[in-house]
């Protein structure tokens, strides 16, 4: 027993001694880590400042100010934000971060002065609450909080210095050496000169790619490894990965945006399934446009790999995440040639798969193959192709809307009236004499004759519509020989008075009463299914919008009905909602305080919807481009205005955009096949 106690005491002393030694080693290690961390941060900021000095712009100054803020260099943040406010740009964002910065610097009074001068309507409720909370806090509370955290956490960041001598695997050593902002880090694959990890960036709250240089390989050049991130950092394009972090210390690495979405041909196939061919063409235009963008920056793709090109679901634009190289004419022409070949092959398959029959496509293919198009010419040709396709699609929609208009007129002017005329059979079902006398009166027969002849004429109008796509109701009407019904009516009128003649006339009225009742009910249901209440749609949208208190609706007193005819109701509801959403979001993002919807009577068959805001409007160049037609610079991502224009093309509506004289922006939509 005594031996066991002695052993226990000795072991306790041993553990205590080891703990004391380890605490000193750990404290020294912590101090070294802090120095390395500060060095990394300083290197990153110096590197970024150098980039901004080489490519000065107010947008770069704003990005640099945010970088200083995230790294808690509040003095520099204060300096750059005040520069931006002095220039009158990014004022909304700059004042927001400046107030937070001044609080951190202990300049409470100055922060309060800036807050009192803010136009709070420009900020969300969350942002206003954040500013108010920051102003309530005092420096003493903040310092106490920081002190307590330091004591509780022993100032130990969960990060180790990268050492080549550790006995762990390379993967574990790298993960241990990463800054604490990166969590859930896993190795995905390796390149010749780098390890590629997937990790969650807690600052951004999203997954990113982390590229780490293989520094243990003395044959690898660190500068070559850093060429791509430095190139991407200078592009400032939504269609290429953004570089978030770049560090050159004991561990050389950078983090960049991870692709989220479908690869190029996967997304094309999805669009084809929904028969959104216009968006397919737009995606190709965007691809050619980004090649042109690279050319302007003296760059090109290292190779043509469609698995590293896709449609970014969060950014809603084409996204190219493959390696880039310095522009060389021969290599660039090779890339262009491969994309042109892919596009020609795609168009040919599209024609076969969907039996599209546009003469302009055949002409396009000939031009594309034999003219050896340059990059600009390729874009121009595809834009023309898209314009022609949109015209064809628009004609199809317009034909269907004309057909709807005719069907409504046939129902209202003919079928509904004829149903009423023949319904006399139900009224005098048990009184044959009164039935025949009432229906075959000369005045009544003349009225039925007029309605039936008008119906025959409208049926001819239906048949004469160009490129007629037939609704089920149209087929039902076209299948009836109304002239034959007229001949029968007059025949039975002449045979009245005989036993067989009266029976035949009664049976004729019975069958026509049943037929026109069913036909009229079919028309009513069909037209109801192709009807949309614009006022209800707008009110429903306003109710669901977060800025509903700043949106209102006004209706022209001359507008009796707010219902319009639509070809595909579900599609129309989707597109008109997107149109409302884009219009309102664009307005508030541009600084508007309110948005108004106006419903106006344009004509007996058209309704005009105007969406007006009190914002600054848009550039006259962009406005001219949008009103004239499609622009490759604005296709697939980049502006909600282009999305609105595409929505209008899909539903067959006319769109007009204009800046108002004093201030504000107006968006007018003329919706067809409306009846007052």
VEXGU-257393 format. One line per field, with one value per residue (C-alpha): residue number from 1; residue in three letters; x, y, z. Coordinates in steps of 0.5 Angstrom, whole numbers, m for minus. Layout:
num	c(NUM,...) .
residuo	c(ala,...) .
X	c(X,...) .
Y	c(Y,...) .
Z	c(Z,...) .
//
This chain:
num	c(1,2,3,4,5,6,7,8,9,10,11,12,13,14,15,16,17,18,19,20,21,22,23,24,25,26,27,28,29,30,31,32,33,34,35,36,37,38,39,40,41,42,43,44,45,46,47,48,49,50,51,52,53,54,55,56,57,58,59,60,61,62,63,64,65,66,67,68,69,70,71,72,73,74,75,76,77,78,79,80,81,82,83,84,85,86,87,88,89,90,91,92,93,94,95,96,97,98,99,100,101,102,103,104,105,106,107,108,109,110,111,112,113,114,115,116,117,118,119,120,121,122,123,124,125,126,127,128,129,130,131,132,133,134,135,136,137,138,139,140,141,142,143,144,145,146,147,148,149,150,151,152,153,154,155,156,157,158,159,160,161,162,163,164,165,166,167,168,169,170,171,172,173,174,175,176,177,178,179,180,181,182,183,184,185,186,187,188,189,190,191,192,193,194,195,196,197,198,199,200,201,202,203,204,205,206,207,208,209,210,211,212,213,214,215,216,217,218,219,220,221,222,223,224,225,226,227,228,229,230,231,232,233,234,235,236,237,238,239,240,241,242,243,244,245,246,247,248,249,250,251,252,253,254,255,256,257,258,259,260,261,262,263,264,265,266,267,268,269,270,271,272,273,274,275,276,277,278,279,280,281,282,283,284,285,286,287,288,289,290,291,292,293,294,295,296,297,298,299,300,301,302,303,304,305,306,307,308,309,310,311,312,313,314,315,316,317,318,319,320,321,322,323,324,325,326,327,328,329,330,331,332,333,334,335,336,337,338,339,340,341,342,343,344,345,346,347,348,349,350,351,352,353,354,355,356,357,358,359,360,361,362,363,364,365,366,367,368,369,370,371,372,373,374,375,376,377,378,379,380,381,382,383,384,385,386,387,388,389,390,391,392,393,394,395,396,397,398,399,400,401,402,403,404,405,406,407,408,409,410,411,412,413,414,415,416,417,418,419,420,421,422,423,424,425,426,427,428,429,430,431,432,433,434,435,436,437,438,439,440,441,442,443,444,445,446,447,448,449,450,451,452,453,454,455,456,457,458,459,460,461,462,463,464,465,466,467,468,469,470,471,472,473,474,475,476,477,478,479,480,481,482,483,484,485,486,487,488,489,490,491,492,493,494,495,496,497,498,499,500,501,502,503,504,505,506,507,508,509,510,511,512,513,514,515,516,517,518,519,520,521,522,523,524,525,526,527,528,529,530,531,532,533,534,535,536,537,538,539,540,541,542,543,544,545,546,547,548,549,550,551,552,553,554,555,556,557,558,559,560,561,562,563,564,565,566,567,568,569,570,571,572,573,574,575,576,577,578,579,580,581,582,583,584,585,586,587,588,589,590,591,592,593,594,595,596,597,598,599,600,601,602,603,604,605,606,607,608,609,610,611,612,613,614,615,616,617,618,619,620,621,622,623,624,625,626,627,628,629,630,631,632,633,634,635,636,637,638,639,640,641,642,643,644,645,646,647,648,649,650,651,652,653,654,655,656,657,658,659,660,661,662,663,664,665,666,667,668,669,670,671,672,673,674,675,676) .
residuo	c(unk,unk,unk,unk,unk,unk,unk,unk,unk,unk,unk,unk,unk,unk,unk,unk,unk,unk,unk,unk,unk,unk,unk,unk,unk,unk,unk,unk,unk,unk,unk,unk,unk,unk,unk,unk,unk,unk,unk,unk,unk,unk,unk,unk,unk,unk,unk,unk,unk,unk,unk,unk,unk,unk,unk,unk,unk,unk,unk,unk,unk,unk,unk,unk,unk,unk,unk,unk,unk,unk,unk,unk,unk,unk,unk,unk,unk,unk,unk,unk,unk,unk,unk,unk,unk,unk,unk,unk,unk,unk,unk,unk,unk,unk,unk,unk,unk,unk,unk,unk,unk,unk,unk,unk,unk,unk,unk,unk,unk,unk,unk,unk,unk,unk,unk,unk,unk,unk,unk,unk,unk,unk,unk,unk,unk,unk,unk,unk,unk,unk,unk,unk,unk,unk,unk,unk,unk,unk,unk,unk,unk,unk,unk,unk,unk,unk,unk,unk,unk,unk,unk,unk,unk,unk,unk,unk,unk,unk,unk,unk,unk,unk,unk,unk,unk,unk,unk,unk,unk,unk,unk,unk,unk,unk,unk,unk,unk,unk,unk,unk,unk,unk,unk,unk,unk,unk,unk,unk,unk,unk,unk,unk,unk,unk,unk,unk,unk,unk,unk,unk,unk,unk,unk,unk,unk,unk,unk,unk,unk,unk,unk,unk,unk,unk,unk,unk,unk,unk,unk,unk,unk,unk,unk,unk,unk,unk,unk,unk,unk,unk,unk,unk,unk,unk,unk,unk,unk,unk,unk,unk,unk,unk,unk,unk,unk,unk,unk,unk,unk,unk,unk,unk,unk,unk,unk,unk,unk,unk,unk,unk,unk,unk,unk,unk,unk,unk,unk,unk,unk,unk,unk,unk,unk,unk,unk,unk,unk,unk,unk,unk,unk,unk,unk,unk,unk,unk,unk,unk,unk,unk,unk,unk,unk,unk,unk,unk,unk,unk,unk,unk,unk,unk,unk,unk,unk,unk,unk,unk,unk,unk,unk,unk,unk,unk,unk,unk,unk,unk,unk,unk,unk,unk,unk,unk,unk,unk,unk,unk,unk,unk,unk,unk,unk,unk,unk,unk,unk,unk,unk,unk,unk,unk,unk,unk,unk,unk,unk,unk,unk,unk,unk,unk,unk,unk,unk,unk,unk,unk,unk,unk,unk,unk,unk,unk,unk,unk,unk,unk,unk,unk,unk,unk,unk,unk,unk,unk,unk,unk,unk,unk,unk,unk,unk,unk,unk,unk,unk,unk,unk,unk,unk,unk,unk,unk,unk,unk,unk,unk,unk,unk,unk,unk,unk,unk,unk,unk,unk,unk,unk,unk,unk,unk,unk,unk,unk,unk,unk,unk,unk,unk,unk,unk,unk,unk,unk,unk,unk,unk,unk,unk,unk,unk,unk,unk,unk,unk,unk,unk,unk,unk,unk,unk,unk,unk,unk,unk,unk,unk,unk,unk,unk,unk,unk,unk,unk,unk,unk,unk,unk,unk,unk,unk,unk,unk,unk,unk,unk,unk,unk,unk,unk,unk,unk,unk,unk,unk,unk,unk,unk,unk,unk,unk,unk,unk,unk,unk,unk,unk,unk,unk,unk,unk,unk,unk,unk,unk,unk,unk,unk,unk,unk,unk,unk,unk,unk,unk,unk,unk,unk,unk,unk,unk,unk,unk,unk,unk,unk,unk,unk,unk,unk,unk,unk,unk,unk,unk,unk,unk,unk,unk,unk,unk,unk,unk,unk,unk,unk,unk,unk,unk,unk,unk,unk,unk,unk,unk,unk,unk,unk,unk,unk,unk,unk,unk,unk,unk,unk,unk,unk,unk,unk,unk,unk,unk,unk,unk,unk,unk,unk,unk,unk,unk,unk,unk,unk,unk,unk,unk,unk,unk,unk,unk,unk,unk,unk,unk,unk,unk,unk,unk,unk,unk,unk,unk,unk,unk,unk,unk,unk,unk,unk,unk,unk,unk,unk,unk,unk,unk,unk,unk,unk,unk,unk,unk,unk,unk,unk,unk,unk,unk,unk,unk,unk,unk,unk,unk,unk,unk,unk,unk,unk,unk,unk,unk,unk,unk,unk,unk,unk,unk,unk,unk,unk,unk,unk,unk,unk,unk,unk,unk,unk,unk,unk,unk,unk,unk,unk,unk,unk,unk,unk,unk,unk,unk,unk,unk,unk,unk,unk,unk,unk,unk,unk,unk,unk,unk) .
X	c(0,6,9,3,2,9,8,2,6,12,7,3,10,12,5,6,13,11,5,10,15,9,6,12,13,6,7,13,9,3,7,11,4,2,8,7,m1,1,6,1,m4,1,4,m3,m5,1,0,m7,m5,0,m5,m10,m4,m2,m10,m13,m20,m26,m28,m21,m21,m28,m25,m19,m23,m27,m20,m18,m24,m24,m17,m19,m14,m19,m14,m13,m21,m23,m18,m20,m28,m27,m24,m30,m35,m31,m31,m39,m39,m41,m43,m49,m44,m38,m42,m45,m38,m35,m40,m38,m30,m31,m34,m28,m23,m27,m30,m37,m39,m36,m40,m46,m46,m45,m51,m56,m54,m56,m62,m64,m69,m63,m61,m65,m68,m62,m57,m60,m61,m53,m51,m56,m53,m46,m47,m50,m44,m38,m31,m30,m35,m32,m25,m28,m31,m24,m20,m25,m24,m17,m17,m22,m18,m11,m10,m9,m12,m13,m8,m1,5,7,13,16,19,13,11,4,2,2,m5,m6,0,m3,m10,m7,m3,m9,m12,m18,m23,m22,m26,m28,m22,m22,m16,m20,m14,m7,m4,4,5,m1,m6,m13,m17,m25,m26,m31,m29,m33,m32,m36,m40,m39,m35,m29,m23,m16,m10,m4,3,8,13,17,19,25,24,17,17,12,12,9,4,1,0,m7,m9,m6,m9,m16,m15,m14,m20,m26,m31,m37,m36,m29,m27,m26,m20,m21,m15,m7,m2,6,9,12,5,4,m4,m10,m17,m22,m29,m32,m37,m44,m49,m49,m44,m44,m48,m52,m55,m56,m60,m64,m66,m67,m72,m76,m76,m72,m68,m67,m63,m59,m57,m56,m51,m47,m47,m44,m39,m36,m37,m32,m27,m27,m26,m20,m17,m18,m14,m9,m11,m14,m16,m10,m15,m22,m25,m33,m33,m29,m35,m42,m48,m47,m53,m52,m49,m54,m48,m44,m38,m31,m26,m20,m13,m12,m5,m2,m5,m2,m5,m4,m7,m13,m15,m15,m19,m24,m24,m26,m32,m34,m34,m38,m43,m45,m45,m50,m54,m55,m57,m62,m65,m66,m68,m73,m75,m74,m75,m72,m69,m64,m61,m59,m56,m53,m49,m47,m44,m41,m37,m35,m33,m28,m31,m27,m29,m33,m36,m38,m42,m45,m48,m50,m54,m57,m59,m62,m66,m69,m71,m74,m78,m80,m82,m86,m90,m92,m94,m98,m101,m104,m106,m110,m113,m115,m118,m122,m124,m127,m130,m134,m136,m139,m142,m144,m144,m146,m152,m154,m154,m159,m163,m163,m164,m172,m172,m171,m176,m182,m180,m187,m190,m188,m193,m191,m183,m184,m188,m183,m176,m179,m181,m178,m175,m172,m170,m166,m163,m160,m158,m154,m150,m149,m146,m142,m139,m138,m134,m130,m129,m125,m121,m119,m117,m113,m108,m101,m97,m103,m102,m109,m112,m117,m123,m121,m120,m127,m130,m127,m130,m137,m140,m144,m147,m150,m153,m156,m159,m162,m166,m169,m171,m174,m178,m181,m183,m187,m194,m193,m193,m186,m183,m185,m182,m175,m176,m176,m171,m166,m168,m166,m159,m157,m159,m155,m149,m149,m150,m144,m140,m141,m139,m133,m131,m133,m128,m123,m123,m123,m116,m113,m115,m111,m113,m107,m110,m110,m103,m100,m103,m101,m94,m94,m97,m91,m85,m81,m81,m89,m90,m86,m90,m97,m102,m106,m112,m115,m122,m123,m121,m127,m124,m117,m117,m112,m112,m105,m103,m100,m103,m98,m92,m95,m96,m88,m86,m90,m88,m81,m82,m85,m79,m74,m77,m78,m71,m68,m71,m69,m62,m61,m63,m71,m75,m82,m85,m92,m96,m100,m106,m108,m113,m109,m114,m120,m115,m109,m108,m101,m98,m93,m88,m85,m80,m76,m69,m64,m65,m60,m55,m57,m53,m55,m63,m62,m59,m64,m70,m66,m66,m61,m54,m49,m46,m53,m54,m55,m53,m51,m58,m65,m67,m65,m69,m75,m74,m74,m80,m84,m81,m84,m91,m92,m92,m88,m83,m81,m76,m75,m72,m77,m75,m74,m72,m74,m75,m81,m82,m88,m91,m97,m100,m104,m111,m114,m122,m125) .
Y	c(0,5,3,5,11,13,11,16,22,21,21,27,31,28,31,37,38,37,41,47,46,45,52,56,52,54,61,62,58,63,69,67,65,72,75,71,72,80,79,75,81,86,83,82,89,91,87,90,97,96,93,99,104,100,100,106,107,109,102,99,104,102,95,97,100,94,90,94,94,86,86,91,97,102,108,106,105,111,115,111,112,119,120,116,120,127,124,123,116,109,114,110,104,108,112,106,103,109,110,103,105,111,107,102,108,111,117,117,124,124,117,120,126,122,118,124,126,119,118,112,110,108,103,96,95,90,96,101,97,95,102,104,98,100,107,104,101,104,103,101,95,93,93,89,84,83,82,77,73,74,71,65,63,64,68,62,62,55,55,52,55,51,46,41,37,35,28,29,28,34,35,35,40,45,45,46,52,55,62,60,63,57,51,44,43,37,36,35,33,35,39,39,45,45,42,44,44,45,49,54,61,64,71,70,64,60,55,57,53,54,53,51,52,45,49,42,41,46,45,49,56,60,66,62,59,66,68,66,69,76,76,74,80,85,82,85,81,77,71,69,67,72,72,73,72,71,70,69,67,60,57,60,60,63,62,63,63,56,55,54,51,47,46,49,44,41,48,48,42,44,51,46,42,48,50,57,57,65,64,58,63,68,64,62,70,71,66,69,76,73,71,78,81,76,79,86,84,81,74,68,61,56,50,50,45,46,42,48,53,53,58,60,59,65,70,68,69,65,63,61,57,55,57,63,65,71,72,69,70,63,60,64,63,56,57,61,56,50,54,56,49,47,52,50,43,45,49,43,39,44,44,36,35,41,41,49,51,58,61,65,60,56,63,64,57,59,65,62,57,60,67,65,70,74,74,81,78,71,75,80,74,70,77,77,70,71,77,73,68,73,76,69,67,74,72,66,69,74,69,65,72,74,67,68,75,71,66,71,75,69,67,73,75,69,62,65,69,62,58,63,63,55,55,56,48,48,53,50,42,40,45,43,48,54,52,51,58,62,59,60,67,71,76,70,66,73,74,67,67,74,71,64,68,72,66,63,69,69,61,63,69,63,59,64,66,65,60,58,53,51,51,45,50,52,45,44,50,49,42,44,46,52,53,46,48,54,50,45,51,54,47,45,52,50,43,46,44,36,31,29,36,38,32,34,41,39,34,39,45,39,37,45,47,41,43,50,50,45,49,56,52,50,57,60,55,56,63,63,59,64,70,74,79,84,88,82,80,87,87,80,82,88,84,79,84,86,94,93,100,104,101,103,102,107,105,109,111,109,102,98,91,89,82,81,75,70,64,60,62,59,61,68,69,67,72,77,76,76,82,86,83,86,92,94,91,95,101,100,98,104,109,110,111,109,105,106,102,105,101,105,104,105,102,97,92,94,96,99,98,103,102,109,110,117,114,117,113,109,111,114,109,103,106,107,100,96,100,99,91,86,87,82,86,85,78,73,76,83,87,86,90,85,80,84,85,77,76,81,78,71,74,78,85,91,94,102,105,112,117,122,129,132,125,118,112,110,103,102,95,94,88,85,82,86,87,93) .
Z	c(0,2,m5,m9,m5,m6,m14,m14,m11,m16,m22,m19,m19,m26,m29,m25,m28,m35,m34,m32,m38,m43,m40,m42,m48,m50,m48,m53,m58,m57,m58,m64,m67,m66,m69,m75,m76,m75,m81,m85,m84,m86,m92,m95,m93,m96,m102,m103,m103,m108,m113,m111,m113,m119,m121,m117,m118,m112,m112,m111,m105,m102,m103,m99,m94,m92,m92,m87,m83,m83,m81,m75,m78,m76,m77,m84,m85,m83,m88,m94,m92,m91,m98,m101,m97,m100,m107,m106,m108,m104,m99,m96,m95,m93,m88,m85,m84,m82,m76,m74,m75,m71,m65,m65,m65,m59,m63,m60,m61,m68,m70,m67,m71,m77,m75,m74,m81,m84,m89,m85,m91,m95,m90,m88,m81,m79,m81,m77,m71,m72,m72,m66,m62,m63,m61,m54,m53,m49,m50,m43,m44,m50,m47,m41,m46,m50,m43,m41,m48,m47,m40,m42,m48,m46,m52,m56,m63,m66,m71,m71,m75,m81,m80,m85,m79,m76,m76,m78,m85,m90,m90,m83,m82,m87,m84,m77,m80,m83,m80,m76,m81,m85,m82,m84,m89,m93,m98,m105,m110,m112,m118,m120,m115,m110,m106,m107,m101,m100,m93,m90,m90,m83,m86,m92,m89,m95,m98,m102,m105,m102,m106,m102,m105,m105,m101,m99,m107,m108,m116,m116,m117,m112,m117,m122,m117,m115,m122,m123,m116,m118,m125,m122,m117,m123,m127,m123,m127,m124,m129,m126,m119,m114,m110,m102,m99,m101,m96,m97,m91,m88,m92,m98,m100,m103,m103,m108,m110,m111,m117,m115,m120,m127,m132,m138,m142,m136,m136,m143,m143,m137,m141,m147,m143,m142,m149,m147,m153,m152,m146,m149,m154,m149,m145,m152,m153,m146,m147,m153,m149,m144,m149,m151,m144,m143,m150,m148,m141,m146,m143,m146,m143,m142,m146,m148,m142,m142,m135,m132,m135,m132,m130,m123,m119,m114,m118,m124,m130,m134,m130,m132,m127,m131,m132,m136,m139,m143,m149,m155,m162,m165,m158,m157,m165,m163,m157,m161,m167,m162,m159,m166,m168,m161,m163,m170,m167,m162,m167,m172,m166,m164,m171,m171,m164,m164,m171,m171,m178,m179,m185,m181,m178,m184,m187,m180,m180,m187,m185,m179,m183,m189,m186,m181,m176,m171,m164,m165,m171,m168,m162,m167,m171,m165,m163,m170,m169,m162,m165,m171,m166,m161,m167,m169,m162,m161,m167,m165,m158,m162,m167,m160,m157,m164,m163,m156,m158,m164,m159,m154,m159,m162,m155,m153,m160,m163,m159,m152,m156,m160,m153,m151,m157,m157,m150,m151,m152,m145,m143,m147,m147,m146,m150,m157,m161,m157,m157,m165,m166,m161,m164,m172,m171,m177,m173,m169,m175,m178,m171,m171,m178,m177,m171,m175,m181,m177,m173,m180,m182,m175,m176,m183,m179,m175,m180,m184,m178,m180,m177,m173,m167,m165,m158,m156,m157,m164,m166,m163,m167,m173,m173,m174,m180,m178,m185,m185,m179,m182,m188,m183,m180,m186,m188,m182,m182,m189,m186,m180,m180,m182,m176,m179,m180,m173,m170,m174,m172,m165,m165,m169,m163,m158,m161,m162,m155,m152,m157,m156,m148,m148,m153,m149,m143,m146,m148,m141,m138,m143,m143,m135,m136,m140,m136,m131,m126,m127,m121,m116,m119,m117,m110,m108,m110,m106,m100,m101,m101,m96,m98,m98,m94,m100,m106,m108,m114,m118,m123,m128,m127,m135,m134,m133,m133,m130,m133,m139,m144,m143,m147,m142,m135,m131,m135,m135,m127,m126,m132,m129,m122,m124,m128,m122,m117,m122,m123,m115,m113,m119,m116,m109,m110,m114,m108,m109,m103,m107,m113,m116,m120,m125,m129,m135,m141,m147,m152,m152,m153,m149,m142,m140,m134,m131,m126,m123,m118,m115,m116,m120,m127,m131,m136,m143,m146,m143,m144,m151,m152,m148,m152,m159,m158,m155,m152,m151,m145,m141,m143,m137,m131,m130,m130,m128,m134,m139,m135,m135,m143,m144,m139,m144,m150,m147,m145,m152,m148,m151,m146,m146,m141,m140,m135,m132,m134,m127,m123,m123,m128,m132,m134,m139,m141,m146,m145,m151,m152,m146,m147,m144) .
//
